[in-house]
Amino acid sequence: MKKAIDVNIGKVNFTIEDDAYIRLKSYLTD
């Protein structure tokens, strides 16, 4: 089961699934 993660970037709030969050995080920390 995928879970949603609330993400805060600056003043932008959005919800993404955990696998998308992992890919985003790895992309940003590349």
C-alpha positions as CSV (number, residue, x, y, z in Angstrom):
1,M,0.0,0.0,0.0
2,K,1.3,3.4,-0.9
3,K,1.1,6.2,1.6
4,A,0.8,9.9,1.0
5,I,3.4,12.3,2.3
6,D,2.7,15.9,3.0
7,V,5.6,18.0,1.6
8,N,6.4,21.5,2.5
9,I,8.7,23.5,0.1
10,G,8.8,27.1,1.0
11,K,5.2,28.1,1.3
12,V,4.0,25.4,-1.1
13,N,2.1,22.5,0.4
14,F,1.3,19.4,-1.5
15,T,0.9,15.7,-1.1
16,I,2.7,13.0,-3.0
17,E,3.1,9.2,-2.7
18,D,6.1,7.8,-0.8
19,D,7.8,6.4,-3.9
20,A,7.5,9.7,-5.8
21,Y,8.9,11.4,-2.7
22,I,11.9,9.0,-2.6
23,R,12.6,9.7,-6.3
24,L,12.3,13.5,-5.7
25,K,14.5,13.4,-2.7
26,S,17.2,11.4,-4.5
27,Y,17.0,13.8,-7.5
28,L,17.4,16.8,-5.3
29,T,20.3,15.3,-3.3
30,D,22.1,14.0,-6.5
